[in-house]
Amino acid sequence: MSKAPRTCLGCRAVKDKGALVRFTVCNEKILPDFKGCAPGRGVYICRDEGCVREALNKKGAFSKALRTKVAVPLADEVWAAVRAGLKL
Ligand SMILES: [Zn+2]
């Protein structure tokens, strides 16, 4: 598996993939992809609530990074999914 570094959409820090959560779009909805194997473009965000919220607050950041129009869900909803997936 590739260990290529990725940039966090929230804080712009460059980190190893393992330190980040990948997000993809499924049915125009942003969802965390914990296995890192969902097809299509993905964005990476630190495993950090502040970064998740910051990325979601950046207007158009997801659409731009994913090159597709996406509906940005509530930060609480996304963070809850990340927490559940990471078992935090
Ligand atoms: Zn970050």
PDB file of the backbone (N, CA, C, O) and the ligand in Angstrom, with CONECT records:
HET     ZN  A 101       1
ATOM      1  N   MET A   1       0.846  -1.196   0.000  1.00  0.00           N
ATOM      2  CA  MET A   1       0.000   0.000   0.000  1.00  0.00           C
ATOM      3  C   MET A   1       0.880   1.244   0.000  1.00  0.00           C
ATOM      4  O   MET A   1       1.898   1.324   0.689  1.00  0.00           O
ATOM      5  N   SER A   2       0.453   2.188  -0.784  1.00  0.00           N
ATOM      6  CA  SER A   2       1.236   3.415  -0.919  1.00  0.00           C
ATOM      7  C   SER A   2       1.270   4.219   0.363  1.00  0.00           C
ATOM      8  O   SER A   2       0.275   4.321   1.080  1.00  0.00           O
ATOM      9  N   LYS A   3       2.422   4.784   0.638  1.00  0.00           N
ATOM     10  CA  LYS A   3       2.552   5.631   1.808  1.00  0.00           C
ATOM     11  C   LYS A   3       2.758   7.081   1.394  1.00  0.00           C
ATOM     12  O   LYS A   3       3.286   7.898   2.149  1.00  0.00           O
ATOM     13  N   ALA A   4       2.330   7.372   0.188  1.00  0.00           N
ATOM     14  CA  ALA A   4       2.507   8.724  -0.322  1.00  0.00           C
ATOM     15  C   ALA A   4       1.838   9.736   0.599  1.00  0.00           C
ATOM     16  O   ALA A   4       0.702   9.538   1.028  1.00  0.00           O
ATOM     17  N   PRO A   5       2.543  10.815   0.898  1.00  0.00           N
ATOM     18  CA  PRO A   5       1.938  11.825   1.746  1.00  0.00           C
ATOM     19  C   PRO A   5       0.798  12.555   1.040  1.00  0.00           C
ATOM     20  O   PRO A   5       0.786  12.694  -0.183  1.00  0.00           O
ATOM     21  N   ARG A   6      -0.128  13.002   1.819  1.00  0.00           N
ATOM     22  CA  ARG A   6      -1.280  13.729   1.301  1.00  0.00           C
ATOM     23  C   ARG A   6      -1.460  15.015   2.105  1.00  0.00           C
ATOM     24  O   ARG A   6      -0.989  15.143   3.235  1.00  0.00           O
ATOM     25  N   THR A   7      -2.152  15.952   1.486  1.00  0.00           N
ATOM     26  CA  THR A   7      -2.389  17.227   2.147  1.00  0.00           C
ATOM     27  C   THR A   7      -3.770  17.245   2.802  1.00  0.00           C
ATOM     28  O   THR A   7      -4.766  16.887   2.173  1.00  0.00           O
ATOM     29  N   CYS A   8      -3.821  17.657   4.049  1.00  0.00           N
ATOM     30  CA  CYS A   8      -5.090  17.787   4.766  1.00  0.00           C
ATOM     31  C   CYS A   8      -5.877  18.959   4.182  1.00  0.00           C
ATOM     32  O   CYS A   8      -5.348  20.056   4.000  1.00  0.00           O
ATOM     33  N   LEU A   9      -7.150  18.699   3.894  1.00  0.00           N
ATOM     34  CA  LEU A   9      -7.990  19.748   3.318  1.00  0.00           C
ATOM     35  C   LEU A   9      -8.296  20.840   4.348  1.00  0.00           C
ATOM     36  O   LEU A   9      -8.642  21.967   3.992  1.00  0.00           O
ATOM     37  N   GLY A  10      -8.165  20.491   5.614  1.00  0.00           N
ATOM     38  CA  GLY A  10      -8.442  21.482   6.661  1.00  0.00           C
ATOM     39  C   GLY A  10      -7.259  22.394   6.920  1.00  0.00           C
ATOM     40  O   GLY A  10      -7.330  23.596   6.663  1.00  0.00           O
ATOM     41  N   CYS A  11      -6.167  21.828   7.430  1.00  0.00           N
ATOM     42  CA  CYS A  11      -5.029  22.659   7.853  1.00  0.00           C
ATOM     43  C   CYS A  11      -3.911  22.737   6.816  1.00  0.00           C
ATOM     44  O   CYS A  11      -2.936  23.461   7.014  1.00  0.00           O
ATOM     45  N   ARG A  12      -4.041  22.003   5.717  1.00  0.00           N
ATOM     46  CA  ARG A  12      -3.062  21.999   4.622  1.00  0.00           C
ATOM     47  C   ARG A  12      -1.725  21.343   4.991  1.00  0.00           C
ATOM     48  O   ARG A  12      -0.759  21.427   4.233  1.00  0.00           O
ATOM     49  N   ALA A  13      -1.675  20.699   6.145  1.00  0.00           N
ATOM     50  CA  ALA A  13      -0.444  20.004   6.531  1.00  0.00           C
ATOM     51  C   ALA A  13      -0.270  18.770   5.650  1.00  0.00           C
ATOM     52  O   ALA A  13      -1.249  18.120   5.284  1.00  0.00           O
ATOM     53  N   VAL A  14       0.962  18.454   5.316  1.00  0.00           N
ATOM     54  CA  VAL A  14       1.244  17.265   4.519  1.00  0.00           C
ATOM     55  C   VAL A  14       1.622  16.147   5.482  1.00  0.00           C
ATOM     56  O   VAL A  14       2.584  16.255   6.242  1.00  0.00           O
ATOM     57  N   LYS A  15       0.840  15.073   5.430  1.00  0.00           N
ATOM     58  CA  LYS A  15       1.061  13.958   6.355  1.00  0.00           C
ATOM     59  C   LYS A  15       0.976  12.632   5.638  1.00  0.00           C
ATOM     60  O   LYS A  15       0.485  12.532   4.513  1.00  0.00           O
ATOM     61  N   ASP A  16       1.475  11.609   6.329  1.00  0.00           N
ATOM     62  CA  ASP A  16       1.329  10.254   5.816  1.00  0.00           C
ATOM     63  C   ASP A  16      -0.161   9.901   5.784  1.00  0.00           C
ATOM     64  O   ASP A  16      -0.934  10.313   6.648  1.00  0.00           O
ATOM     65  N   LYS A  17      -0.533   9.138   4.776  1.00  0.00           N
ATOM     66  CA  LYS A  17      -1.944   8.744   4.637  1.00  0.00           C
ATOM     67  C   LYS A  17      -2.543   8.155   5.912  1.00  0.00           C
ATOM     68  O   LYS A  17      -3.719   8.359   6.215  1.00  0.00           O
ATOM     69  N   GLY A  18      -1.719   7.426   6.645  1.00  0.00           N
ATOM     70  CA  GLY A  18      -2.212   6.775   7.855  1.00  0.00           C
ATOM     71  C   GLY A  18      -2.673   7.742   8.930  1.00  0.00           C
ATOM     72  O   GLY A  18      -3.450   7.377   9.813  1.00  0.00           O
ATOM     73  N   ALA A  19      -2.198   8.963   8.855  1.00  0.00           N
ATOM     74  CA  ALA A  19      -2.576   9.977   9.845  1.00  0.00           C
ATOM     75  C   ALA A  19      -3.808  10.756   9.406  1.00  0.00           C
ATOM     76  O   ALA A  19      -4.287  11.650  10.103  1.00  0.00           O
ATOM     77  N   LEU A  20      -4.301  10.391   8.239  1.00  0.00           N
ATOM     78  CA  LEU A  20      -5.423  11.145   7.668  1.00  0.00           C
ATOM     79  C   LEU A  20      -6.615  10.217   7.433  1.00  0.00           C
ATOM     80  O   LEU A  20      -6.483   8.994   7.396  1.00  0.00           O
ATOM     81  N   VAL A  21      -7.764  10.834   7.277  1.00  0.00           N
ATOM     82  CA  VAL A  21      -8.963  10.073   6.901  1.00  0.00           C
ATOM     83  C   VAL A  21      -9.305  10.459   5.472  1.00  0.00           C
ATOM     84  O   VAL A  21      -9.327  11.638   5.119  1.00  0.00           O
ATOM     85  N   ARG A  22      -9.571   9.453   4.663  1.00  0.00           N
ATOM     86  CA  ARG A  22      -9.949   9.719   3.273  1.00  0.00           C
ATOM     87  C   ARG A  22     -11.464   9.891   3.188  1.00  0.00           C
ATOM     88  O   ARG A  22     -12.227   9.181   3.844  1.00  0.00           O
ATOM     89  N   PHE A  23     -11.875  10.845   2.369  1.00  0.00           N
ATOM     90  CA  PHE A  23     -13.297  11.064   2.130  1.00  0.00           C
ATOM     91  C   PHE A  23     -13.564  10.949   0.644  1.00  0.00           C
ATOM     92  O   PHE A  23     -12.794  11.425  -0.190  1.00  0.00           O
ATOM     93  N   THR A  24     -14.672  10.306   0.339  1.00  0.00           N
ATOM     94  CA  THR A  24     -15.081  10.218  -1.052  1.00  0.00           C
ATOM     95  C   THR A  24     -16.546  10.640  -1.141  1.00  0.00           C
ATOM     96  O   THR A  24     -17.216  10.834  -0.127  1.00  0.00           O
ATOM     97  N   VAL A  25     -17.015  10.774  -2.350  1.00  0.00           N
ATOM     98  CA  VAL A  25     -18.403  11.161  -2.553  1.00  0.00           C
ATOM     99  C   VAL A  25     -19.190   9.960  -3.028  1.00  0.00           C
ATOM    100  O   VAL A  25     -18.818   9.288  -3.990  1.00  0.00           O
ATOM    101  N   CYS A  26     -20.282   9.704  -2.336  1.00  0.00           N
ATOM    102  CA  CYS A  26     -21.174   8.609  -2.711  1.00  0.00           C
ATOM    103  C   CYS A  26     -22.575   9.198  -2.800  1.00  0.00           C
ATOM    104  O   CYS A  26     -23.086   9.738  -1.819  1.00  0.00           O
ATOM    105  N   ASN A  27     -23.190   9.100  -3.958  1.00  0.00           N
ATOM    106  CA  ASN A  27     -24.511   9.701  -4.165  1.00  0.00           C
ATOM    107  C   ASN A  27     -24.522  11.176  -3.773  1.00  0.00           C
ATOM    108  O   ASN A  27     -25.445  11.650  -3.111  1.00  0.00           O
ATOM    109  N   GLU A  28     -23.487  11.886  -4.190  1.00  0.00           N
ATOM    110  CA  GLU A  28     -23.350  13.323  -3.940  1.00  0.00           C
ATOM    111  C   GLU A  28     -23.196  13.668  -2.466  1.00  0.00           C
ATOM    112  O   GLU A  28     -23.366  14.821  -2.071  1.00  0.00           O
ATOM    113  N   LYS A  29     -22.875  12.667  -1.656  1.00  0.00           N
ATOM    114  CA  LYS A  29     -22.696  12.896  -0.235  1.00  0.00           C
ATOM    115  C   LYS A  29     -21.262  12.572   0.162  1.00  0.00           C
ATOM    116  O   LYS A  29     -20.688  11.582  -0.290  1.00  0.00           O
ATOM    117  N   ILE A  30     -20.704  13.406   0.998  1.00  0.00           N
ATOM    118  CA  ILE A  30     -19.336  13.172   1.446  1.00  0.00           C
ATOM    119  C   ILE A  30     -19.341  12.149   2.571  1.00  0.00           C
ATOM    120  O   ILE A  30     -20.035  12.301   3.576  1.00  0.00           O
ATOM    121  N   LEU A  31     -18.543  11.096   2.372  1.00  0.00           N
ATOM    122  CA  LEU A  31     -18.487  10.052   3.387  1.00  0.00           C
ATOM    123  C   LEU A  31     -17.042   9.663   3.647  1.00  0.00           C
ATOM    124  O   LEU A  31     -16.231   9.638   2.721  1.00  0.00           O
ATOM    125  N   PRO A  32     -16.705   9.355   4.907  1.00  0.00           N
ATOM    126  CA  PRO A  32     -15.351   8.873   5.179  1.00  0.00           C
ATOM    127  C   PRO A  32     -15.172   7.466   4.617  1.00  0.00           C
ATOM    128  O   PRO A  32     -16.083   6.640   4.671  1.00  0.00           O
ATOM    129  N   ASP A  33     -13.995   7.212   4.082  1.00  0.00           N
ATOM    130  CA  ASP A  33     -13.677   5.917   3.475  1.00  0.00           C
ATOM    131  C   ASP A  33     -12.510   5.331   4.259  1.00  0.00           C
ATOM    132  O   ASP A  33     -11.347   5.581   3.939  1.00  0.00           O
ATOM    133  N   PHE A  34     -12.826   4.555   5.278  1.00  0.00           N
ATOM    134  CA  PHE A  34     -11.780   4.098   6.193  1.00  0.00           C
ATOM    135  C   PHE A  34     -10.856   3.048   5.611  1.00  0.00           C
ATOM    136  O   PHE A  34      -9.714   2.902   6.046  1.00  0.00           O
ATOM    137  N   LYS A  35     -11.351   2.321   4.631  1.00  0.00           N
ATOM    138  CA  LYS A  35     -10.495   1.300   4.025  1.00  0.00           C
ATOM    139  C   LYS A  35      -9.618   1.894   2.938  1.00  0.00           C
ATOM    140  O   LYS A  35      -8.688   1.249   2.455  1.00  0.00           O
ATOM    141  N   GLY A  36      -9.919   3.125   2.559  1.00  0.00           N
ATOM    142  CA  GLY A  36      -9.106   3.789   1.546  1.00  0.00           C
ATOM    143  C   GLY A  36      -9.215   3.150   0.186  1.00  0.00           C
ATOM    144  O   GLY A  36      -8.307   3.276  -0.637  1.00  0.00           O
ATOM    145  N   CYS A  37     -10.311   2.469  -0.062  1.00  0.00           N
ATOM    146  CA  CYS A  37     -10.411   1.736  -1.320  1.00  0.00           C
ATOM    147  C   CYS A  37     -11.624   2.111  -2.153  1.00  0.00           C
ATOM    148  O   CYS A  37     -11.844   1.529  -3.215  1.00  0.00           O
ATOM    149  N   ALA A  38     -12.413   3.069  -1.695  1.00  0.00           N
ATOM    150  CA  ALA A  38     -13.563   3.484  -2.509  1.00  0.00           C
ATOM    151  C   ALA A  38     -13.040   4.111  -3.790  1.00  0.00           C
ATOM    152  O   ALA A  38     -12.055   4.850  -3.780  1.00  0.00           O
ATOM    153  N   PRO A  39     -13.712   3.807  -4.891  1.00  0.00           N
ATOM    154  CA  PRO A  39     -13.232   4.338  -6.165  1.00  0.00           C
ATOM    155  C   PRO A  39     -13.452   5.844  -6.282  1.00  0.00           C
ATOM    156  O   PRO A  39     -14.224   6.447  -5.536  1.00  0.00           O
ATOM    157  N   GLY A  40     -12.760   6.410  -7.222  1.00  0.00           N
ATOM    158  CA  GLY A  40     -12.952   7.834  -7.492  1.00  0.00           C
ATOM    159  C   GLY A  40     -12.002   8.711  -6.702  1.00  0.00           C
ATOM    160  O   GLY A  40     -11.140   8.238  -5.960  1.00  0.00           O
ATOM    161  N   ARG A  41     -12.190   9.977  -6.887  1.00  0.00           N
ATOM    162  CA  ARG A  41     -11.332  10.951  -6.228  1.00  0.00           C
ATOM    163  C   ARG A  41     -11.612  10.977  -4.733  1.00  0.00           C
ATOM    164  O   ARG A  41     -12.741  10.774  -4.288  1.00  0.00           O
ATOM    165  N   GLY A  42     -10.572  11.227  -3.984  1.00  0.00           N
ATOM    166  CA  GLY A  42     -10.745  11.345  -2.552  1.00  0.00           C
ATOM    167  C   GLY A  42     -10.046  12.583  -2.037  1.00  0.00           C
ATOM    168  O   GLY A  42      -9.138  13.113  -2.677  1.00  0.00           O
ATOM    169  N   VAL A  43     -10.473  13.033  -0.891  1.00  0.00           N
ATOM    170  CA  VAL A  43      -9.758  14.107  -0.204  1.00  0.00           C
ATOM    171  C   VAL A  43      -9.340  13.560   1.154  1.00  0.00           C
ATOM    172  O   VAL A  43      -9.940  12.626   1.685  1.00  0.00           O
ATOM    173  N   TYR A  44      -8.306  14.163   1.691  1.00  0.00           N
ATOM    174  CA  TYR A  44      -7.775  13.686   2.963  1.00  0.00           C
ATOM    175  C   TYR A  44      -7.859  14.782   4.014  1.00  0.00           C
ATOM    176  O   TYR A  44      -7.611  15.957   3.743  1.00  0.00           O
ATOM    177  N   ILE A  45      -8.216  14.359   5.218  1.00  0.00           N
ATOM    178  CA  ILE A  45      -8.303  15.298   6.336  1.00  0.00           C
ATOM    179  C   ILE A  45      -7.694  14.607   7.558  1.00  0.00           C
ATOM    180  O   ILE A  45      -7.853  13.400   7.742  1.00  0.00           O
ATOM    181  N   CYS A  46      -6.993  15.386   8.393  1.00  0.00           N
ATOM    182  CA  CYS A  46      -6.414  14.842   9.618  1.00  0.00           C
ATOM    183  C   CYS A  46      -7.488  14.155  10.465  1.00  0.00           C
ATOM    184  O   CYS A  46      -8.677  14.462  10.373  1.00  0.00           O
ATOM    185  N   ARG A  47      -7.030  13.228  11.282  1.00  0.00           N
ATOM    186  CA  ARG A  47      -7.954  12.580  12.218  1.00  0.00           C
ATOM    187  C   ARG A  47      -8.179  13.516  13.390  1.00  0.00           C
ATOM    188  O   ARG A  47      -7.841  13.206  14.532  1.00  0.00           O
ATOM    189  N   ASP A  48      -8.741  14.633  13.091  1.00  0.00           N
ATOM    190  CA  ASP A  48      -8.854  15.688  14.083  1.00  0.00           C
ATOM    191  C   ASP A  48     -10.159  16.449  13.863  1.00  0.00           C
ATOM    192  O   ASP A  48     -10.473  16.851  12.742  1.00  0.00           O
ATOM    193  N   GLU A  49     -10.900  16.637  14.921  1.00  0.00           N
ATOM    194  CA  GLU A  49     -12.202  17.299  14.795  1.00  0.00           C
ATOM    195  C   GLU A  49     -12.057  18.709  14.228  1.00  0.00           C
ATOM    196  O   GLU A  49     -12.861  19.136  13.399  1.00  0.00           O
ATOM    197  N   GLY A  50     -11.036  19.425  14.676  1.00  0.00           N
ATOM    198  CA  GLY A  50     -10.841  20.793  14.199  1.00  0.00           C
ATOM    199  C   GLY A  50     -10.613  20.831  12.698  1.00  0.00           C
ATOM    200  O   GLY A  50     -11.145  21.701  12.008  1.00  0.00           O
ATOM    201  N   CYS A  51      -9.828  19.895  12.193  1.00  0.00           N
ATOM    202  CA  CYS A  51      -9.542  19.857  10.763  1.00  0.00           C
ATOM    203  C   CYS A  51     -10.777  19.482   9.960  1.00  0.00           C
ATOM    204  O   CYS A  51     -11.023  20.049   8.895  1.00  0.00           O
ATOM    205  N   VAL A  52     -11.550  18.537  10.459  1.00  0.00           N
ATOM    206  CA  VAL A  52     -12.776  18.139   9.758  1.00  0.00           C
ATOM    207  C   VAL A  52     -13.709  19.334   9.666  1.00  0.00           C
ATOM    208  O   VAL A  52     -14.270  19.610   8.606  1.00  0.00           O
ATOM    209  N   ARG A  53     -13.872  20.032  10.762  1.00  0.00           N
ATOM    210  CA  ARG A  53     -14.772  21.191  10.767  1.00  0.00           C
ATOM    211  C   ARG A  53     -14.231  22.312   9.879  1.00  0.00           C
ATOM    212  O   ARG A  53     -14.985  22.976   9.167  1.00  0.00           O
ATOM    213  N   GLU A  54     -12.938  22.507   9.934  1.00  0.00           N
ATOM    214  CA  GLU A  54     -12.349  23.572   9.124  1.00  0.00           C
ATOM    215  C   GLU A  54     -12.540  23.280   7.631  1.00  0.00           C
ATOM    216  O   GLU A  54     -12.895  24.165   6.852  1.00  0.00           O
ATOM    217  N   ALA A  55     -12.302  22.041   7.258  1.00  0.00           N
ATOM    218  CA  ALA A  55     -12.454  21.670   5.844  1.00  0.00           C
ATOM    219  C   ALA A  55     -13.898  21.861   5.388  1.00  0.00           C
ATOM    220  O   ALA A  55     -14.150  22.350   4.287  1.00  0.00           O
ATOM    221  N   LEU A  56     -14.839  21.476   6.240  1.00  0.00           N
ATOM    222  CA  LEU A  56     -16.256  21.603   5.881  1.00  0.00           C
ATOM    223  C   LEU A  56     -16.686  23.062   5.833  1.00  0.00           C
ATOM    224  O   LEU A  56     -17.618  23.417   5.112  1.00  0.00           O
ATOM    225  N   ASN A  57     -16.014  23.892   6.591  1.00  0.00           N
ATOM    226  CA  ASN A  57     -16.353  25.322   6.607  1.00  0.00           C
ATOM    227  C   ASN A  57     -15.806  26.077   5.406  1.00  0.00           C
ATOM    228  O   ASN A  57     -16.249  27.186   5.109  1.00  0.00           O
ATOM    229  N   LYS A  58     -14.848  25.477   4.720  1.00  0.00           N
ATOM    230  CA  LYS A  58     -14.286  26.140   3.545  1.00  0.00           C
ATOM    231  C   LYS A  58     -15.250  25.978   2.392  1.00  0.00           C
ATOM    232  O   LYS A  58     -15.442  24.882   1.865  1.00  0.00           O
ATOM    233  N   LYS A  59     -15.839  27.063   2.018  1.00  0.00           N
ATOM    234  CA  LYS A  59     -16.864  27.003   0.987  1.00  0.00           C
ATOM    235  C   LYS A  59     -16.271  26.488  -0.335  1.00  0.00           C
ATOM    236  O   LYS A  59     -15.308  27.044  -0.864  1.00  0.00           O
ATOM    237  N   GLY A  60     -16.866  25.429  -0.837  1.00  0.00           N
ATOM    238  CA  GLY A  60     -16.436  24.912  -2.125  1.00  0.00           C
ATOM    239  C   GLY A  60     -15.157  24.090  -2.106  1.00  0.00           C
ATOM    240  O   GLY A  60     -14.704  23.625  -3.152  1.00  0.00           O
ATOM    241  N   ALA A  61     -14.572  23.907  -0.930  1.00  0.00           N
ATOM    242  CA  ALA A  61     -13.286  23.194  -0.870  1.00  0.00           C
ATOM    243  C   ALA A  61     -13.418  21.746  -1.343  1.00  0.00           C
ATOM    244  O   ALA A  61     -12.564  21.244  -2.075  1.00  0.00           O
ATOM    245  N   PHE A  62     -14.479  21.089  -0.924  1.00  0.00           N
ATOM    246  CA  PHE A  62     -14.674  19.694  -1.319  1.00  0.00           C
ATOM    247  C   PHE A  62     -14.963  19.599  -2.819  1.00  0.00           C
ATOM    248  O   PHE A  62     -14.395  18.771  -3.530  1.00  0.00           O
ATOM    249  N   SER A  63     -15.859  20.469  -3.273  1.00  0.00           N
ATOM    250  CA  SER A  63     -16.218  20.431  -4.698  1.00  0.00           C
ATOM    251  C   SER A  63     -14.992  20.664  -5.573  1.00  0.00           C
ATOM    252  O   SER A  63     -14.820  20.027  -6.612  1.00  0.00           O
ATOM    253  N   LYS A  64     -14.146  21.590  -5.128  1.00  0.00           N
ATOM    254  CA  LYS A  64     -12.947  21.920  -5.889  1.00  0.00           C
ATOM    255  C   LYS A  64     -11.954  20.756  -5.887  1.00  0.00           C
ATOM    256  O   LYS A  64     -11.417  20.377  -6.928  1.00  0.00           O
ATOM    257  N   ALA A  65     -11.726  20.203  -4.705  1.00  0.00           N
ATOM    258  CA  ALA A  65     -10.765  19.108  -4.581  1.00  0.00           C
ATOM    259  C   ALA A  65     -11.242  17.850  -5.296  1.00  0.00           C
ATOM    260  O   ALA A  65     -10.443  17.099  -5.854  1.00  0.00           O
ATOM    261  N   LEU A  66     -12.548  17.630  -5.272  1.00  0.00           N
ATOM    262  CA  LEU A  66     -13.093  16.413  -5.860  1.00  0.00           C
ATOM    263  C   LEU A  66     -13.521  16.617  -7.308  1.00  0.00           C
ATOM    264  O   LEU A  66     -13.905  15.676  -8.003  1.00  0.00           O
ATOM    265  N   ARG A  67     -13.446  17.854  -7.737  1.00  0.00           N
ATOM    266  CA  ARG A  67     -13.828  18.213  -9.107  1.00  0.00           C
ATOM    267  C   ARG A  67     -15.238  17.770  -9.449  1.00  0.00           C
ATOM    268  O   ARG A  67     -15.516  17.341 -10.569  1.00  0.00           O
ATOM    269  N   THR A  68     -16.103  17.876  -8.491  1.00  0.00           N
ATOM    270  CA  THR A  68     -17.502  17.579  -8.723  1.00  0.00           C
ATOM    271  C   THR A  68     -18.309  18.356  -7.696  1.00  0.00           C
ATOM    272  O   THR A  68     -17.820  18.685  -6.615  1.00  0.00           O
ATOM    273  N   LYS A  69     -19.542  18.638  -8.053  1.00  0.00           N
ATOM    274  CA  LYS A  69     -20.373  19.404  -7.122  1.00  0.00           C
ATOM    275  C   LYS A  69     -20.877  18.477  -6.022  1.00  0.00           C
ATOM    276  O   LYS A  69     -21.497  17.449  -6.298  1.00  0.00           O
ATOM    277  N   VAL A  70     -20.611  18.843  -4.794  1.00  0.00           N
ATOM    278  CA  VAL A  70     -21.054  18.001  -3.687  1.00  0.00           C
ATOM    279  C   VAL A  70     -21.814  18.842  -2.661  1.00  0.00           C
ATOM    280  O   VAL A  70     -21.524  20.018  -2.441  1.00  0.00           O
ATOM    281  N   ALA A  71     -22.785  18.196  -2.054  1.00  0.00           N
ATOM    282  CA  ALA A  71     -23.502  18.822  -0.953  1.00  0.00           C
ATOM    283  C   ALA A  71     -22.680  18.599   0.304  1.00  0.00           C
ATOM    284  O   ALA A  71     -22.313  17.467   0.619  1.00  0.00           O
ATOM    285  N   VAL A  72     -22.394  19.662   1.012  1.00  0.00           N
ATOM    286  CA  VAL A  72     -21.587  19.525   2.226  1.00  0.00           C
ATOM    287  C   VAL A  72     -22.511  19.254   3.412  1.00  0.00           C
ATOM    288  O   VAL A  72     -23.361  20.076   3.752  1.00  0.00           O
ATOM    289  N   PRO A  73     -22.331  18.103   4.026  1.00  0.00           N
ATOM    290  CA  PRO A  73     -23.198  17.759   5.153  1.00  0.00           C
ATOM    291  C   PRO A  73     -22.801  18.518   6.416  1.00  0.00           C
ATOM    292  O   PRO A  73     -21.805  19.241   6.438  1.00  0.00           O
ATOM    293  N   LEU A  74     -23.581  18.343   7.438  1.00  0.00           N
ATOM    294  CA  LEU A  74     -23.281  18.990   8.709  1.00  0.00           C
ATOM    295  C   LEU A  74     -21.987  18.433   9.290  1.00  0.00           C
ATOM    296  O   LEU A  74     -21.733  17.230   9.243  1.00  0.00           O
ATOM    297  N   ALA A  75     -21.184  19.326   9.834  1.00  0.00           N
ATOM    298  CA  ALA A  75     -19.909  18.905  10.405  1.00  0.00           C
ATOM    299  C   ALA A  75     -20.119  17.886  11.520  1.00  0.00           C
ATOM    300  O   ALA A  75     -19.341  16.943  11.661  1.00  0.00           O
ATOM    301  N   ASP A  76     -21.165  18.076  12.304  1.00  0.00           N
ATOM    302  CA  ASP A  76     -21.440  17.141  13.407  1.00  0.00           C
ATOM    303  C   ASP A  76     -21.656  15.728  12.874  1.00  0.00           C
ATOM    304  O   ASP A  76     -21.194  14.742  13.448  1.00  0.00           O
ATOM    305  N   GLU A  77     -22.375  15.665  11.755  1.00  0.00           N
ATOM    306  CA  GLU A  77     -22.696  14.387  11.140  1.00  0.00           C
ATOM    307  C   GLU A  77     -21.419  13.702  10.633  1.00  0.00           C
ATOM    308  O   GLU A  77     -21.213  12.507  10.840  1.00  0.00           O
ATOM    309  N   VAL A  78     -20.582  14.483   9.972  1.00  0.00           N
ATOM    310  CA  VAL A  78     -19.346  13.934   9.415  1.00  0.00           C
ATOM    311  C   VAL A  78     -18.404  13.488  10.531  1.00  0.00           C
ATOM    312  O   VAL A  78     -17.833  12.398  10.479  1.00  0.00           O
ATOM    313  N   TRP A  79     -18.252  14.333  11.525  1.00  0.00           N
ATOM    314  CA  TRP A  79     -17.345  13.995  12.611  1.00  0.00           C
ATOM    315  C   TRP A  79     -17.833  12.761  13.375  1.00  0.00           C
ATOM    316  O   TRP A  79     -17.031  11.938  13.815  1.00  0.00           O
ATOM    317  N   ALA A  80     -19.152  12.644  13.527  1.00  0.00           N
ATOM    318  CA  ALA A  80     -19.717  11.467  14.195  1.00  0.00           C
ATOM    319  C   ALA A  80     -19.371  10.200  13.412  1.00  0.00           C
ATOM    320  O   ALA A  80     -19.053   9.167  14.003  1.00  0.00           O
ATOM    321  N   ALA A  81     -19.434  10.283  12.085  1.00  0.00           N
ATOM    322  CA  ALA A  81     -19.106   9.131  11.245  1.00  0.00           C
ATOM    323  C   ALA A  81     -17.622   8.790  11.346  1.00  0.00           C
ATOM    324  O   ALA A  81     -17.243   7.620  11.363  1.00  0.00           O
ATOM    325  N   VAL A  82     -16.792   9.825  11.411  1.00  0.00           N
ATOM    326  CA  VAL A  82     -15.336   9.603  11.542  1.00  0.00           C
ATOM    327  C   VAL A  82     -15.039   8.959  12.890  1.00  0.00           C
ATOM    328  O   VAL A  82     -14.282   7.991  12.971  1.00  0.00           O
ATOM    329  N   ARG A  83     -15.627   9.489  13.924  1.00  0.00           N
ATOM    330  CA  ARG A  83     -15.403   8.936  15.274  1.00  0.00           C
ATOM    331  C   ARG A  83     -15.830   7.485  15.352  1.00  0.00           C
ATOM    332  O   ARG A  83     -15.128   6.644  15.914  1.00  0.00           O
ATOM    333  N   ALA A  84     -17.000   7.200  14.775  1.00  0.00           N
ATOM    334  CA  ALA A  84     -17.515   5.835  14.808  1.00  0.00           C
ATOM    335  C   ALA A  84     -16.577   4.898  14.038  1.00  0.00           C
ATOM    336  O   ALA A  84     -16.305   3.779  14.471  1.00  0.00           O
ATOM    337  N   GLY A  85     -16.093   5.375  12.894  1.00  0.00           N
ATOM    338  CA  GLY A  85     -15.238   4.543  12.064  1.00  0.00           C
ATOM    339  C   GLY A  85     -13.865   4.305  12.688  1.00  0.00           C
ATOM    340  O   GLY A  85     -13.274   3.236  12.533  1.00  0.00           O
ATOM    341  N   LEU A  86     -13.379   5.303  13.383  1.00  0.00           N
ATOM    342  CA  LEU A  86     -12.061   5.194  14.008  1.00  0.00           C
ATOM    343  C   LEU A  86     -12.161   4.633  15.422  1.00  0.00           C
ATOM    344  O   LEU A  86     -11.156   4.358  16.078  1.00  0.00           O
ATOM    345  N   LYS A  87     -13.383   4.476  15.862  1.00  0.00           N
ATOM    346  CA  LYS A  87     -13.651   4.009  17.228  1.00  0.00           C
ATOM    347  C   LYS A  87     -12.970   4.897  18.263  1.00  0.00           C
ATOM    348  O   LYS A  87     -12.311   4.419  19.186  1.00  0.00           O
ATOM    349  N   LEU A  88     -13.145   6.186  18.083  1.00  0.00           N
ATOM    350  CA  LEU A  88     -12.555   7.147  19.027  1.00  0.00           C
ATOM    351  C   LEU A  88     -13.441   7.265  20.257  1.00  0.00           C
ATOM    352  O   LEU A  88     -13.125   8.023  21.175  1.00  0.00           O
TER     353      LEU A  88
HETATM  354 ZN    ZN A 101      -5.339  18.910   9.243  1.00  0.00          ZN2+
END
